[in-house]
Amino acid sequence: FVSKKDEPRRIACVNMGRLGKAAEPHLPLLAKCLKDPAPQVRKAACDALQPHGEASLPYLADIAECLNDESAMVRAAGCSTLGGLGEFCEAYIQKIADCLADEKAVVRRAACGALAEFEEAAVTAIPTIASLLEDEAKAVKEAVCLSLAEFGPAAIDHIDVVAQKLMDPLPDVRKAACQAIGQIDKVSQKHHGLLAMCLGDEEDKVRAAACEALGQQHKLAAEHVASLVEKLQDEELRVVVAANGALAAHGKASQVNIDLLVTQLGETGFWGIR
């Protein structure tokens, strides 16, 4: 911590985050690094305080000050750390929500993720989070979907806007939208058709996410069950596994399905099977 070079100080902070209780007597020294002249050191100090949980509580005000830092990566770290400390930081929910309007995408993304950690305590931020579904940054749109997924049914008023992202040109956004719908709306069946369309997506991660989302629904029409059965023949193992899991969730798993899965596992050598 006393090195005149930035990198040794940064590494010292990182290691303090990994040492668990043995590092707790030295947290005051780590907290001082939140004021370090080098932004990478401030970020590392902020990140390192989160794993210490309750032992970090005396430094919450200092961590919250990071939300006003001149460096975007430090502001983002401040959001993530406060979110990671959860219920202890509910007093800072509004300050984190203000970061949804930050000029840097990395901060907006971190704020979305952090607010989701507070669940019910942060539901008032859901409309602002949802408004970022039109953000120009892919990472932010993806983070919004995942954040809304964590809020679950509390985000139901925004489900239609999320569903529009199933047609987004970016596969990571389409995948996240599938995940969000699976968590937000498990009852209405309103978007089952769109999820079923995603079973034919060109990206296997999207097809798998669509399978999982359909598996989370309370009821499925016979046509969508049939579509999941077709995915047992998908060329990608992750889709086969997801489809079988979805069918099992609806009581539709059969020995035929399991045999198809085992065949796929054997063909790919997955888990050492040949």
C-alpha positions as CSV (number, residue, x, y, z in Angstrom):
1,F,0.0,0.0,0.0
2,V,2.9,2.4,0.5
3,S,4.4,1.7,-3.0
4,K,4.9,4.8,-5.1
5,K,3.8,2.7,-8.1
6,D,0.2,2.3,-8.9
7,E,0.2,-1.4,-9.9
8,P,1.6,-2.8,-6.6
9,R,-1.1,-0.8,-4.7
10,R,-3.8,-2.1,-7.0
11,I,-2.6,-5.7,-6.5
12,A,-2.5,-5.2,-2.8
13,C,-6.1,-4.2,-2.8
14,V,-7.1,-7.2,-5.0
15,N,-5.4,-9.5,-2.6
16,M,-7.1,-7.9,0.4
17,G,-10.4,-8.9,-1.2
18,R,-9.3,-12.5,-1.4
19,L,-7.9,-13.0,2.1
20,G,-11.2,-13.2,4.0
21,K,-11.2,-12.7,7.8
22,A,-7.4,-12.5,7.9
23,A,-7.6,-9.2,6.1
24,E,-10.3,-7.6,8.3
25,P,-8.0,-5.9,10.8
26,H,-6.5,-4.1,7.8
27,L,-9.7,-2.8,6.2
28,P,-9.2,0.8,7.4
29,L,-6.0,0.8,5.2
30,L,-8.0,-0.7,2.3
31,A,-10.7,1.9,2.7
32,K,-8.1,4.7,2.5
33,C,-7.3,3.4,-1.0
34,L,-10.8,4.6,-2.1
35,K,-9.1,8.1,-2.1
36,D,-6.0,6.9,-4.0
37,P,-4.9,9.2,-6.8
38,A,-5.0,6.3,-9.3
39,P,-8.5,5.3,-10.5
40,Q,-7.5,1.6,-11.0
41,V,-6.5,1.5,-7.3
42,R,-9.7,3.1,-6.2
43,K,-11.7,0.6,-8.2
44,A,-9.7,-2.3,-6.8
45,A,-10.3,-1.0,-3.3
46,C,-14.0,-0.7,-3.9
47,D,-14.2,-4.2,-5.4
48,A,-12.1,-5.7,-2.5
49,L,-14.4,-4.3,0.2
50,Q,-17.5,-6.2,-1.0
51,P,-16.3,-9.7,-0.1
52,H,-15.9,-8.6,3.5
53,G,-19.6,-8.1,3.9
54,E,-20.6,-6.7,7.3
55,A,-17.0,-5.9,8.1
56,S,-17.2,-3.3,5.4
57,L,-20.2,-1.5,6.8
58,P,-18.1,1.3,8.5
59,Y,-17.0,2.3,5.1
60,L,-20.4,2.5,3.3
61,A,-20.3,6.3,3.0
62,D,-16.9,6.1,1.5
63,I,-18.0,3.5,-1.0
64,A,-21.0,5.6,-1.9
65,E,-18.7,8.5,-2.6
66,C,-17.3,6.4,-5.4
67,L,-20.6,7.0,-7.3
68,N,-19.4,10.5,-7.8
69,D,-15.9,9.6,-8.9
70,E,-14.5,11.2,-12.0
71,S,-13.6,7.7,-13.3
72,A,-16.4,5.7,-14.8
73,M,-14.9,2.4,-13.8
74,V,-14.8,3.6,-10.2
75,R,-18.5,4.7,-10.4
76,A,-19.4,1.3,-11.8
77,A,-17.5,-0.4,-9.0
78,G,-19.3,1.7,-6.4
79,C,-22.6,0.6,-7.8
80,S,-21.6,-3.1,-7.9
81,T,-20.2,-3.1,-4.4
82,L,-23.2,-1.4,-2.8
83,G,-25.5,-3.8,-4.6
84,G,-23.4,-6.7,-3.5
85,L,-23.7,-5.7,0.1
86,G,-27.4,-5.8,-0.3
87,E,-29.8,-4.9,2.5
88,F,-27.1,-3.0,4.4
89,C,-27.1,-0.4,1.6
90,E,-30.7,0.2,1.1
91,A,-30.2,3.9,2.1
92,Y,-28.2,4.3,-1.1
93,I,-30.7,2.9,-3.5
94,Q,-31.7,6.3,-4.9
95,K,-28.0,7.3,-5.4
96,I,-27.5,4.1,-7.4
97,A,-30.7,4.7,-9.3
98,D,-29.3,8.1,-10.3
99,C,-26.4,6.3,-12.0
100,L,-28.9,4.9,-14.5
101,A,-28.6,8.3,-16.2
102,D,-24.8,8.2,-16.2
103,E,-23.1,9.2,-19.4
104,K,-21.0,6.0,-19.5
105,A,-22.6,2.6,-20.4
106,V,-20.4,0.7,-18.0
107,V,-22.0,2.7,-15.1
108,R,-25.5,2.3,-16.4
109,R,-25.0,-1.4,-16.7
110,A,-23.6,-1.7,-13.2
111,A,-26.4,0.3,-11.7
112,C,-29.0,-2.0,-13.4
113,G,-27.3,-5.1,-11.8
114,A,-26.9,-3.4,-8.4
115,L,-30.5,-2.4,-8.1
116,A,-31.7,-5.9,-8.9
117,E,-29.8,-7.1,-5.8
118,F,-32.2,-5.1,-3.6
119,E,-35.3,-6.8,-5.0
120,E,-38.5,-5.4,-3.3
121,A,-36.7,-2.5,-1.8
122,A,-35.8,-1.1,-5.2
123,V,-39.1,-1.7,-7.1
124,T,-39.6,2.0,-7.5
125,A,-36.6,2.0,-9.8
126,I,-38.1,-0.5,-12.2
127,P,-39.7,2.0,-14.7
128,T,-36.3,3.8,-15.0
129,I,-34.5,0.6,-15.5
130,A,-37.0,-0.6,-18.1
131,S,-36.6,2.7,-20.0
132,L,-33.0,1.7,-20.7
133,L,-34.2,-1.1,-23.0
134,E,-33.8,1.4,-25.7
135,D,-30.2,2.2,-24.7
136,E,-27.7,2.4,-27.5
137,A,-25.3,0.1,-25.7
138,K,-25.8,-3.7,-26.1
139,A,-24.4,-4.4,-22.6
140,V,-26.9,-2.0,-21.0
141,K,-29.9,-3.6,-22.8
142,E,-28.7,-7.0,-21.8
143,A,-28.2,-5.8,-18.2
144,V,-31.7,-4.3,-18.1
145,C,-33.3,-7.6,-19.2
146,L,-31.4,-9.5,-16.6
147,S,-32.2,-6.9,-13.9
148,L,-35.9,-7.1,-14.7
149,A,-35.7,-10.9,-14.5
150,E,-34.4,-10.6,-11.0
151,F,-37.4,-8.4,-10.0
152,G,-39.7,-11.1,-11.4
153,P,-43.5,-10.4,-11.4
154,A,-42.9,-6.9,-10.0
155,A,-41.7,-6.0,-13.5
156,I,-44.9,-7.3,-15.2
157,D,-45.9,-3.8,-16.4
158,H,-42.9,-3.8,-18.7
159,I,-43.2,-7.3,-20.1
160,D,-44.3,-6.2,-23.5
161,V,-41.3,-3.9,-24.0
162,V,-39.1,-6.8,-22.9
163,A,-40.8,-9.1,-25.4
164,Q,-39.8,-6.7,-28.2
165,K,-36.2,-7.5,-27.4
166,L,-36.8,-11.1,-28.5
167,M,-36.3,-9.7,-32.0
168,D,-33.2,-7.6,-31.2
169,P,-30.4,-7.9,-33.7
170,L,-28.0,-8.8,-30.9
171,P,-28.1,-12.4,-29.6
172,D,-27.0,-11.6,-26.1
173,V,-30.0,-9.3,-25.8
174,R,-32.4,-11.9,-27.3
175,K,-31.1,-14.4,-24.8
176,A,-31.5,-12.0,-21.8
177,A,-35.0,-11.2,-23.0
178,C,-35.9,-14.9,-23.0
179,Q,-34.6,-15.2,-19.5
180,A,-36.5,-12.1,-18.3
181,I,-39.9,-13.3,-19.7
182,G,-39.3,-16.7,-18.1
183,Q,-39.0,-15.0,-14.7
184,I,-41.4,-12.1,-15.0
185,D,-44.5,-13.8,-16.5
186,K,-45.0,-17.5,-15.8
187,V,-48.8,-17.4,-15.9
188,S,-50.4,-15.5,-18.8
189,Q,-49.1,-17.5,-21.7
190,K,-49.2,-14.2,-23.7
191,H,-45.6,-14.5,-25.0
192,H,-45.4,-18.3,-25.5
193,G,-45.6,-17.9,-29.2
194,L,-42.7,-15.5,-29.3
195,L,-40.6,-17.7,-27.1
196,A,-41.4,-20.7,-29.3
197,M,-40.2,-18.6,-32.3
198,C,-36.9,-18.2,-30.5
199,L,-36.5,-22.0,-30.5
200,G,-35.5,-21.5,-34.1
201,D,-33.0,-18.8,-33.5
202,E,-29.7,-19.0,-35.3
203,E,-27.8,-18.8,-32.0
204,D,-27.8,-21.8,-29.8
205,K,-27.6,-19.7,-26.6
206,V,-30.9,-18.1,-27.6
207,R,-32.5,-21.4,-28.4
208,A,-31.4,-22.8,-25.0
209,A,-32.7,-19.7,-23.2
210,A,-36.1,-20.0,-24.9
211,C,-36.3,-23.7,-23.8
212,E,-35.6,-22.7,-20.3
213,A,-38.1,-19.9,-20.3
214,L,-40.8,-22.2,-21.6
215,G,-39.9,-24.7,-18.9
216,Q,-40.6,-22.0,-16.3
217,Q,-44.2,-21.4,-17.5
218,H,-47.0,-22.8,-15.4
219,K,-48.8,-24.3,-18.5
220,L,-47.8,-24.9,-22.1
221,A,-50.0,-25.6,-25.1
222,A,-49.5,-28.9,-26.9
223,E,-47.9,-27.2,-29.9
224,H,-45.2,-25.6,-27.7
225,V,-44.5,-29.0,-26.0
226,A,-44.1,-30.5,-29.5
227,S,-41.7,-27.7,-30.4
228,L,-39.6,-28.5,-27.3
229,V,-39.6,-32.2,-28.3
230,E,-38.1,-31.2,-31.7
231,K,-35.3,-29.4,-29.9
232,L,-34.2,-32.8,-28.4
233,Q,-32.7,-33.3,-31.9
234,D,-30.9,-29.9,-31.9
235,E,-27.3,-30.0,-33.1
236,E,-26.1,-28.2,-30.0
237,L,-26.0,-30.1,-26.6
238,R,-26.8,-27.1,-24.5
239,V,-30.1,-26.8,-26.4
240,V,-30.9,-30.5,-26.0
241,V,-30.2,-30.3,-22.2
242,A,-32.4,-27.2,-21.9
243,A,-35.2,-28.7,-23.9
244,N,-35.2,-31.9,-21.8
245,G,-35.2,-29.9,-18.6
246,A,-38.2,-27.9,-19.9
247,L,-40.1,-31.0,-20.8
248,A,-39.3,-32.5,-17.4
249,A,-40.6,-29.3,-15.7
250,H,-44.0,-29.9,-17.5
251,G,-44.0,-33.6,-16.7
252,K,-43.3,-34.5,-20.3
253,A,-39.9,-36.1,-19.8
254,S,-40.0,-39.7,-21.1
255,Q,-37.5,-42.4,-21.5
256,V,-37.4,-41.6,-25.2
257,N,-36.3,-38.0,-24.3
258,I,-33.7,-39.3,-21.9
259,D,-32.4,-41.8,-24.4
260,L,-32.0,-39.0,-27.0
261,L,-30.1,-36.9,-24.4
262,V,-27.8,-39.8,-23.5
263,T,-27.1,-40.3,-27.2
264,Q,-26.2,-36.7,-27.6
265,L,-23.9,-36.9,-24.5
266,G,-22.2,-40.0,-25.9
267,E,-21.7,-38.5,-29.4
268,T,-20.1,-35.3,-28.0
269,G,-18.0,-36.9,-25.3
270,F,-19.6,-34.6,-22.8
271,W,-18.4,-35.3,-19.2
272,G,-16.0,-37.9,-20.5
273,I,-18.7,-40.1,-22.0
274,R,-17.7,-41.8,-25.3
